[in-house]
Amino acid sequence: MNLNLQPIIKNGDNFSLYGSTGLGIFGIKAAETVTGFGAGEVFFGLNTGVGFDVKLSKNLFFNFEPKFTMFIEDGKLGYRGAVSAGLVIKF
């Protein structure tokens, strides 16, 4: 889950390009116990990336967004890449 600022870099009739930077929850690490899963940890961190939307119809858009994430896990700085893609329906 992310909370991002996404300033538009280029906005055309059928295409928009934007930057993305923000804070997020990047994963939940569950500890395994004898009886199953126990208490877990939530990792908070920073993310940055770019994204674009392509207009498919008046209210339907394809979205693609690669991101780079940084977080602290067990006292060490961690890095990960993530990519999301989806359909956006505007009401």
N, C-alpha and C positions, 0 to 999 in steps of 0.2 A: 504494500500500500504506500503510495507516495502523495505528498503535498508539494506541487510544483508551480513555478512561475513559467509561463510559456509565451515569451514575446514573439510575435509574428515577424519573420525575416522577409518573406516574399509572399504576397497574397495575389493570386490570379483568379480568373473566372472558374477554373476547374482544378486548381492545385494551390496548396498553401504549404509553406516551409516555415518551421518555427524552432527556436531553441528551447531547451528544457533544463531547469536546474531546481533542486529542492531537497527536502528532507523525506526520509522514508523508513519503513519497517521492511527489512530485506529478507528476513527468514526467522523461522522459529525452530530452535534446536530442542528436541525432546530427549530427555534422558531415559534410557531403557532400564527397568528394574526387574526383579524376579517375577513380579506379578503383572508386568506389562510396561506401559509407559508412565513415567513419573513427571515431575515438574519440569518445565522447559525454560528456555531463555529466548528473549526477543532481542534482535540486533537492530539498532538504530544507526543511521548513517546519512551520507550525502549522495546525491546522484546528479549526473549531468549528461546531456545528450542532445540529439536533434530528432525531429520528427516531421512527417509530412502527411497531409490529407489529400486524397484524390476524389473528386466529385464523380459519383457514379450515376446519380439522378438528383432531382430537386432536394430530397431529404435523406439520401444515403451516400455515405462516404467511406472509402477504404482508408485505414490509418496504419502507419508503420513507424515504429519508434525504437531505435537502438539507444541504449544507455550504458554508462559506466558508473559503477557504484563503489563507494569506499565505506568501510565500517570497521568497528573494533570488536574482535572476538578473542576472548581469553587473554586480554591485554595486548594483543598484536593487531596491527593494521592489516585489514584484508581488502582485496580488490576483486570485483566480479564484473562481467559484462552481462547484459540482459537485452533481449529483443522482444518487443510486443507488437502484435499485429491484430487488427480487428475491423469490424464494421461499426460505424457510428450512424445512429439514426437520430435526426433532428426532428423534434416535434413542433 
